[in-house]
Amino acid sequence: MSTTATRTTPRLLRNTRRPNADELVHLLPAGLSELVANDEAAVAHARVATSYSDARTRVVALSIAREKALVDDEREQQAAILAGRKAKPPKAAKIETELEGARRELDAATGLLDQTAVDLLIAAVPHVRRAVDDASERETRALDEAESCLRAALSAFEDAAVANQELNWLRSLAATGEVHPVRAGRPAVGWKAYRETRAALDRLTLERERSLERAEDAEHADEAANSVTVAGHTRRLDPPPGTEVWQLPEPAETT
């Protein structure tokens, strides 16, 4: 009889057609990486990632040096023939040996990196709930700050407009001795900047509202697809037999 299986081990999705080990060096987002930093899996992955990056840098540098050495060796050989002397020992052969060693180290580090990346992801999963909360708080805090800055900018533009109108009235009085009563009007300075800042604030407000709506719609869509309502009572449906269901592990204990 087919039963439902619960999966708590995450999968690391990769491009199998064009695998790129570089993307494994910094596998996790910053917040989650910080939470798991002291785990043995994180320490091991960092060590392997460093070895991989160093080996990759050496391979690139030695490849360039080899190409240059090949050209230099050929020129030396030609010069020796023209001068009727023995050519100096070639440089490219020694660099080629070093390059092969660097490539072997890179291959070894790449193979290890594939495994340590998976181990790191597994170790990080229990911290995901906290990382989600932290990231959500940071996002809200940053957007609140952005909104506050835009409102402060609008207020500053309005203060500048008032000061500009007052300045123009006073200059007119000082220059001609004739003035009209003070009238409110569109500011002569900062008007386009004010208008663009106002539009940015309106756009930010709209985008935040739409973001909340999309999150709510996604939650409702998931609930509708996985539940049934009968006589006003909603019951969540069990997964079909044979289905593998992902379940986020319990949060890691913090000390």
C-alpha positions as CSV (number, residue, x, y, z in Angstrom):
1,M,0.0,0.0,0.0
2,S,1.4,3.4,-1.0
3,T,1.9,5.9,1.8
4,T,2.9,9.5,2.1
5,A,6.5,10.1,2.9
6,T,7.7,13.2,4.9
7,R,11.0,14.8,3.7
8,T,13.0,16.9,6.1
9,T,16.3,16.9,4.2
10,P,16.5,19.9,1.8
11,R,17.6,19.5,-1.8
12,L,20.2,21.7,-3.5
13,L,19.1,22.5,-7.0
14,R,21.8,22.9,-9.6
15,N,22.2,23.5,-13.3
16,T,23.3,20.0,-14.3
17,R,24.0,21.0,-17.9
18,R,26.4,23.8,-17.0
19,P,27.4,23.3,-13.4
20,N,29.2,26.2,-11.8
21,A,31.1,25.6,-8.6
22,D,31.5,29.3,-8.0
23,E,27.8,29.6,-6.9
24,L,28.5,27.2,-4.0
25,V,31.2,29.4,-2.4
26,H,28.6,31.7,-0.9
27,L,25.7,29.3,-0.7
28,L,23.5,30.9,1.9
29,P,22.0,34.4,2.3
30,A,23.9,36.5,4.9
31,G,21.4,36.3,7.7
32,L,21.1,32.5,7.6
33,S,24.9,32.2,7.1
34,E,25.5,34.1,10.3
35,L,23.1,31.9,12.3
36,V,24.9,28.7,11.2
37,A,28.4,30.1,11.2
38,N,29.6,28.1,14.2
39,D,28.3,24.8,13.0
40,E,31.0,22.2,12.0
41,A,29.4,22.0,8.5
42,A,29.8,25.8,8.0
43,V,33.4,25.7,9.2
44,A,34.2,22.8,6.9
45,H,32.5,24.5,3.9
46,A,34.3,27.7,4.5
47,R,37.6,25.9,4.6
48,V,36.9,24.0,1.3
49,A,35.5,27.2,-0.3
50,T,38.7,29.0,0.5
51,S,40.8,26.2,-1.0
52,Y,38.6,26.2,-4.1
53,S,38.9,29.9,-4.6
54,D,42.6,29.9,-4.1
55,A,43.1,27.1,-6.5
56,R,40.9,28.7,-9.1
57,T,42.9,31.9,-8.8
58,R,46.1,30.1,-9.3
59,V,44.8,28.2,-12.3
60,V,43.8,31.4,-14.0
61,A,47.1,33.1,-13.2
62,L,49.2,30.2,-14.2
63,S,47.3,29.7,-17.5
64,I,48.1,33.3,-18.4
65,A,51.7,32.9,-17.3
66,R,52.0,29.7,-19.4
67,E,50.7,31.5,-22.6
68,K,53.2,34.3,-22.1
69,A,56.0,31.8,-21.4
70,L,55.3,29.9,-24.6
71,V,55.6,33.1,-26.6
72,D,58.8,34.0,-24.7
73,D,60.3,30.6,-25.2
74,E,59.6,30.7,-28.9
75,R,61.2,34.1,-29.3
76,E,64.2,32.9,-27.3
77,Q,64.6,29.9,-29.5
78,Q,64.5,32.0,-32.6
79,A,67.0,34.5,-31.2
80,A,69.3,31.7,-30.3
81,I,69.2,30.3,-33.8
82,L,69.9,33.7,-35.3
83,A,72.8,34.2,-32.9
84,G,74.2,30.8,-33.3
85,R,74.0,30.0,-29.6
86,K,72.3,27.6,-27.3
87,A,68.8,28.7,-26.2
88,K,68.1,29.4,-22.6
89,P,66.0,26.7,-20.8
90,P,62.3,27.1,-21.5
91,K,60.1,28.6,-18.9
92,A,56.8,27.1,-20.1
93,A,57.5,23.5,-19.0
94,K,57.9,24.5,-15.3
95,I,54.8,26.6,-15.4
96,E,52.9,23.8,-17.0
97,T,53.8,21.5,-14.2
98,E,52.6,24.0,-11.6
99,L,49.4,24.5,-13.6
100,E,48.7,20.8,-13.6
101,G,49.1,20.7,-9.8
102,A,46.8,23.6,-9.4
103,R,44.2,22.0,-11.6
104,R,44.4,18.8,-9.6
105,E,43.9,20.8,-6.4
106,L,41.0,22.6,-8.0
107,D,39.3,19.4,-9.1
108,A,39.7,18.0,-5.6
109,A,38.3,21.1,-4.0
110,T,35.4,21.2,-6.5
111,G,34.4,17.7,-5.6
112,L,34.5,18.5,-1.9
113,L,32.6,21.7,-2.4
114,D,29.7,19.8,-3.8
115,Q,29.4,17.7,-0.6
116,T,30.1,20.4,1.9
117,A,27.5,22.7,0.3
118,V,24.9,20.0,0.8
119,D,26.0,19.4,4.4
120,L,25.9,23.2,5.0
121,L,22.3,23.4,3.6
122,I,21.2,20.6,5.9
123,A,22.8,22.2,8.9
124,A,21.2,25.5,8.1
125,V,17.6,24.3,7.7
126,P,16.7,24.3,11.4
127,H,17.6,28.0,11.6
128,V,15.3,28.9,8.7
129,R,12.4,30.0,10.8
130,R,14.5,32.5,12.7
131,A,16.2,33.7,9.5
132,V,12.8,34.3,8.0
133,D,11.7,36.4,10.9
134,D,15.0,38.3,11.0
135,A,14.9,39.0,7.2
136,S,11.2,40.1,7.4
137,E,12.1,42.5,10.3
138,R,15.1,43.9,8.4
139,E,13.0,44.4,5.3
140,T,10.2,46.2,7.2
141,R,12.7,48.3,9.1
142,A,14.6,49.3,5.9
143,L,11.4,50.2,4.0
144,D,10.1,52.2,7.0
145,E,13.4,54.1,7.0
146,A,13.1,54.7,3.3
147,E,9.6,56.0,3.7
148,S,10.7,58.2,6.6
149,C,13.5,59.6,4.5
150,L,11.2,60.4,1.6
151,R,8.7,62.2,4.0
152,A,11.6,64.1,5.5
153,A,12.8,65.1,2.1
154,L,9.3,66.4,1.2
155,S,9.1,68.4,4.4
156,A,12.6,69.9,3.6
157,F,11.5,70.8,0.1
158,E,8.4,72.5,1.5
159,D,10.5,74.5,3.9
160,A,12.8,75.5,1.1
161,A,9.9,76.6,-1.0
162,V,8.6,78.9,1.8
163,A,12.0,80.3,2.4
164,N,12.5,80.9,-1.4
165,Q,9.2,82.8,-1.7
166,E,10.1,84.9,1.3
167,L,13.6,85.5,-0.1
168,N,12.2,86.7,-3.5
169,W,9.7,89.0,-1.8
170,L,12.4,90.6,0.3
171,R,14.8,91.0,-2.6
172,S,12.0,92.7,-4.6
173,L,11.3,95.1,-1.7
174,A,15.0,95.8,-1.3
175,A,15.6,96.4,-5.0
176,T,12.6,98.4,-6.0
177,G,10.8,99.5,-2.8
178,E,7.6,98.1,-4.3
179,V,6.0,94.8,-3.5
180,H,2.6,93.0,-3.8
181,P,1.1,91.3,-0.7
182,V,2.7,88.0,-0.1
183,R,1.0,85.3,-2.1
184,A,1.4,81.5,-1.9
185,G,2.4,79.9,-5.2
186,R,4.4,77.1,-6.7
187,P,8.0,77.2,-5.5
188,A,10.6,78.4,-7.9
189,V,13.3,76.0,-6.6
190,G,13.2,72.3,-6.0
191,W,9.8,71.8,-7.7
192,K,10.8,68.9,-9.9
193,A,12.7,67.2,-7.1
194,Y,9.7,67.7,-4.8
195,R,7.4,66.2,-7.5
196,E,9.7,63.2,-8.1
197,T,10.1,62.6,-4.4
198,R,6.3,62.7,-3.9
199,A,5.9,60.2,-6.8
200,A,8.6,57.9,-5.2
201,L,6.8,58.0,-1.9
202,D,3.5,57.1,-3.6
203,R,5.1,54.4,-5.6
204,L,6.7,52.9,-2.5
205,T,3.4,52.9,-0.6
206,L,1.7,51.2,-3.6
207,E,4.4,48.5,-3.9
208,R,4.3,47.7,-0.2
209,E,0.6,47.3,-0.4
210,R,0.8,45.0,-3.5
211,S,3.5,43.0,-1.8
212,L,1.2,42.3,1.2
213,E,-1.6,41.4,-1.2
214,R,0.5,39.0,-3.1
215,A,1.6,37.2,0.1
216,E,-2.0,37.0,1.2
217,D,-3.1,35.7,-2.2
218,A,-0.4,33.0,-2.2
219,E,-1.4,31.9,1.3
220,H,-5.1,31.7,0.3
221,A,-4.3,29.9,-2.9
222,D,-2.3,27.3,-1.0
223,E,-5.1,26.9,1.5
224,A,-7.8,26.6,-1.2
225,A,-5.7,24.0,-3.1
226,N,-5.1,21.8,-0.1
227,S,-8.3,22.0,1.9
228,V,-12.0,21.4,1.5
229,T,-15.0,23.3,3.0
230,V,-18.2,21.4,3.9
231,A,-21.1,23.0,5.7
232,G,-19.0,26.0,6.6
233,H,-16.2,23.9,8.1
234,T,-12.8,23.9,6.4
235,R,-10.6,20.8,6.7
236,R,-7.1,20.5,5.3
237,L,-6.7,17.6,2.9
238,D,-4.2,14.8,3.4
239,P,-1.6,14.6,0.7
240,P,-2.3,11.9,-2.0
241,P,-0.8,8.5,-1.3
242,G,2.7,8.2,-2.6
243,T,3.4,11.9,-2.3
244,E,6.6,13.2,-0.7
245,V,5.8,16.1,1.5
246,W,8.4,18.6,2.7
247,Q,8.4,19.5,6.4
248,L,10.6,22.1,7.8
249,P,12.5,20.7,10.8
250,E,12.0,22.2,14.2
251,P,14.1,25.3,15.1
252,A,17.6,24.8,16.3
253,E,18.2,25.3,20.0
254,T,19.9,28.6,20.8
255,T,22.3,29.1,23.6
